[in-house]
Amino acid sequence: MYKTTWFIKDIVDNTKIELVYYHFGKNPMFPSWYMKENHAYEIEMIWHFKLLKTLPLFLKCLTHHYIIK
């Protein structure tokens, strides 16, 4: 189980968000559903680390839980 955090800057709208993704596997795939047409983004991976195995974290990973701030 892993937790990956990205900072995403939309160059067109000049907005910044933080995307946190809980998942299985060592190589996270950036979620394409976030992208909009005709927009340019700067994407920076901040964190990618292995989590301790607890039931709440396992359930987040099982459902590929996303948090957008």
N, C-alpha and C positions, 0 to 999 in steps of 0.2 A: 504494500500500500504506500502511495506517495502523495505528496502535496506539492503542487507547482503554482507559483505566483508570477503573473505577468503584469507589467505596466504597459498600458496601451494609450497612445496619443493619436487622436484623429486630427490630421493636419488640416483638413478642410474646415471642420467645425471648431478646431482649437480646443478640444475637450480632452481630459485625461481621466482614465479609470484604472482601477486595480482589479484584476480578475484572478480569483483563487479557484483551483481545480483539484478535486480529490479523485484519484484514479489508481488502477492497478497497472503495472508495467513500468519499465525504466525510461522509456522514450515517450514523453507526452506529446500528443497531437494538439495543436492549437485549434480551438473550436471555430470552424468556418461559419457557423450560424451567426456569429457576432458581426461579421463583415457586412458592409453595405456597398451597393454598387456606386461607382464614381467617387469613391473616397480613398484617400491615401492614409496609411497608418504607419506609425513607428511602434514597433513591438520589442519589448525588452524583457527577457526572462530574469526575474530577480531571485527566486528561490526554487529549488527542486530538491526535496529531501525525503528520505524514507521515514514513515511514521511508525510509532509503536502500535501493536495490534490490540485495539480495544473494540468492543462491540459497536459503540456509536461511530467511530471512524471507519470500521468495516462497512457499516450500512451506508455511510456517505460515499465510500469508494464503490460500493456495489451499484449505487444509483448514479454514479459519475456526477456527484454533487458540485455545482458551481456557485460561487459567491461573487457578486459584482458590487464594488464599492465606488 
